Amino acid sequence: MADFEVKIDTLAGGEVHVINARGYIDTVTAPELEKYLQELMRKKAYKLVVNLKNVSYISSAGWGIFVSELRDIRENGGDLVLVEMSPDVYDVYELMEFSSILKSFDTIDESLRNFGVTRKDPSQIPDDQKQAAAASEPEKTASAPSAGSGDMASADVNTRILDIINSNPYFDEKQIRAELNTPRYGNYKVGFFEIKKILKGLGMDDSRKRFEYGTKSQ
């Protein structure tokens, strides 16, 4: 397996700690990640964000590290959340139903808002994270978990997604997201996790369901 690296950032005046991991989290490297988590907890740091942007694989041992520390973290008024998972890692996260235990977010700033804090100094935000945060903002008005929410903007984006599936029944989540952000569909910018939620609400979270819907509509 590839080398494993961890870098810790403190945000919001030291209130939130971001664990930036890189490489693979498997049976060999999971204990190293556990050491970082336990060291932060010994320092009474209980608001933790794990940035998985540069992690391409997490084994069951790695997921187990996150879950095993949750009880102590939450009992001390904190939480451990995940951000910027790659599609492959996110698929395992959903498949293993860790989404019912661990919260996930598209960007660091979304995870900070979960803790009720924001970054006060914009200069501290890397350019790639600024772009990700800007891309996620339209989601507040342009998307929702399901078509039946009653929100006009939500119904509109759901209709557009169904139209994309109708025209392209073979598209996966990444392709649907990219197509939604084209002039034809109004340049809607929706995060990967939000696309997952919308498709689940529409009953289109499975490639077979999308294929059946698209081919029946044609």
C-alpha positions in Angstrom: 0.0 0.0 0.0 1.0 3.6 -0.5 2.6 5.7 2.2 0.2 7.3 4.8 0.5 10.9 6.0 -1.5 13.0 8.4 -1.4 16.7 8.9 -3.4 18.5 11.6 -4.9 22.0 11.1 -6.7 24.0 13.8 -9.5 26.3 12.7 -12.0 28.6 14.4 -9.5 29.8 17.0 -8.5 26.2 17.8 -12.0 25.1 18.4 -12.0 22.6 15.5 -9.2 20.3 14.4 -9.0 19.1 10.9 -7.2 15.8 10.3 -5.9 15.9 6.7 -5.1 12.3 5.7 -3.3 11.2 2.5 -2.9 7.7 1.1 -4.6 4.4 2.1 -6.2 3.7 5.4 -5.9 0.0 5.9 -4.9 -2.5 8.6 -1.3 -1.2 8.5 -2.0 2.5 8.6 -5.2 2.6 10.7 -3.3 2.3 14.0 -1.4 5.4 13.0 -4.6 7.3 12.4 -5.9 6.1 15.7 -2.9 7.6 17.5 -3.6 11.0 16.0 -7.3 10.8 17.1 -6.4 9.7 20.6 -3.7 12.4 21.0 -6.3 15.0 20.1 -8.8 13.6 22.5 -6.2 13.6 25.3 -5.8 17.4 24.5 -9.6 17.6 24.9 -10.1 18.3 21.3 -13.5 16.9 20.5 -14.7 18.8 17.4 -12.9 16.8 14.7 -13.1 16.9 10.9 -11.4 14.2 8.9 -10.5 15.4 5.4 -10.5 12.5 3.1 -9.8 14.4 -0.2 -6.5 12.6 -0.7 -7.6 9.2 0.6 -8.4 6.7 -2.1 -9.1 3.6 0.0 -10.4 2.9 3.5 -10.6 -0.7 4.7 -12.9 -2.0 7.4 -10.1 -1.4 9.9 -10.0 2.2 8.9 -13.8 2.7 9.2 -13.6 0.9 12.6 -11.3 3.6 13.9 -13.7 6.3 13.2 -16.7 4.5 14.8 -14.8 3.2 17.8 -13.9 6.8 19.0 -17.3 8.3 18.4 -18.9 7.5 21.7 -16.2 9.2 23.8 -16.1 12.2 21.4 -19.9 12.7 21.5 -20.0 12.2 25.3 -17.7 15.1 25.6 -19.9 17.4 23.5 -18.1 17.0 20.2 -18.4 15.0 17.0 -16.3 13.5 14.3 -17.3 14.2 10.7 -15.9 13.4 7.3 -15.4 15.7 4.3 -14.5 15.6 0.7 -14.7 11.8 0.2 -13.9 10.6 -3.3 -16.8 8.8 -5.1 -15.2 5.4 -4.5 -14.8 6.0 -0.8 -18.3 7.5 -0.6 -19.8 4.4 -2.2 -18.3 2.2 0.5 -19.5 4.7 3.1 -23.0 4.3 1.8 -22.8 0.6 1.2 -21.7 -0.2 4.7 -24.3 2.2 6.1 -21.8 4.3 7.9 -23.9 7.3 6.7 -26.3 6.4 9.6 -23.5 6.9 12.1 -21.0 9.4 10.7 -21.9 12.7 9.1 -20.3 13.7 5.8 -20.0 17.1 4.0 -18.7 18.3 0.7 -16.5 21.0 2.1 -14.6 22.0 5.2 -16.7 25.1 5.6 -19.9 23.0 5.6 -18.4 20.8 8.3 -17.5 24.0 10.4 -21.1 25.2 10.1 -22.2 21.8 11.5 -20.2 22.8 14.7 -21.7 26.3 14.6 -18.5 28.1 13.6 -17.0 29.7 10.5 -13.5 30.6 9.3 -13.1 34.3 10.1 -10.1 34.9 8.0 -10.7 34.1 4.3 -7.0 34.2 3.6 -6.6 31.0 5.6 -8.8 29.1 3.1 -6.9 27.3 0.3 -8.0 28.3 -3.2 -9.4 24.8 -4.0 -11.5 24.9 -0.9 -12.8 28.4 -1.8 -13.9 27.0 -5.1 -15.6 24.0 -3.5 -17.4 26.2 -1.0 -18.6 28.5 -3.8 -19.8 25.5 -5.8 -21.8 24.2 -2.9 -23.7 27.4 -2.1 -26.3 27.1 -4.9 -27.3 23.7 -3.3 -29.2 25.6 -0.5 -31.7 26.8 -3.0 -31.3 24.5 -6.0 -31.6 21.1 -4.4 -33.3 19.0 -1.8 -33.5 15.4 -0.7 -36.7 14.6 -2.6 -39.0 15.8 -5.3 -42.0 16.0 -3.0 -40.5 18.6 -0.6 -42.8 21.4 -1.8 -39.9 23.7 -2.5 -40.1 25.1 -6.1 -36.4 25.2 -6.7 -36.0 21.7 -5.4 -38.8 20.4 -7.7 -37.1 22.2 -10.5 -33.7 20.6 -10.0 -35.3 17.2 -9.5 -37.2 17.6 -12.8 -33.9 18.4 -14.5 -32.2 15.4 -13.1 -35.0 13.1 -14.2 -34.7 14.6 -17.7 -31.0 13.9 -17.7 -31.7 10.3 -16.7 -34.4 10.0 -19.4 -31.9 11.2 -22.0 -28.9 9.3 -20.6 -30.1 6.2 -18.8 -26.5 4.9 -18.6 -25.1 8.0 -16.7 -23.7 7.5 -13.2 -23.8 10.1 -10.4 -20.7 11.9 -11.5 -22.0 12.2 -15.1 -25.4 13.4 -13.9 -23.8 16.0 -11.7 -21.6 17.2 -14.6 -24.5 17.3 -17.1 -26.6 19.3 -14.6 -23.9 21.9 -14.6 -24.2 22.6 -18.3 -26.0 25.5 -20.0 -28.7 23.1 -21.2 -29.7 22.4 -17.6 -29.1 25.9 -16.2 -25.6 25.4 -14.9 -26.9 24.0 -11.6 -23.9 23.3 -9.3 -24.8 20.5 -6.9 -22.3 18.7 -4.7 -21.6 15.0 -5.2 -23.2 14.0 -1.8 -26.3 16.1 -2.6 -26.7 14.4 -6.0 -26.6 11.1 -4.1 -29.3 12.3 -1.7 -31.5 13.6 -4.5 -31.3 10.4 -6.5 -32.1 8.4 -3.3 -35.2 10.6 -2.7 -36.3 10.1 -6.3 -35.8 6.4 -6.1 -33.0 6.6 -8.7 -30.0 5.8 -6.5 -29.5 2.5 -8.4 -28.1 2.3 -11.9 -30.6 -0.4 -12.8 -33.5 1.9 -11.7 -32.2 4.7 -13.8 -31.8 2.5 -16.8 -35.3 1.2 -16.5 -36.7 4.7 -16.1 -34.8 6.0 -19.1 -35.6 3.2 -21.4 -39.3 3.1 -20.5 -39.6 6.8 -21.1 -38.1 6.6 -24.6 
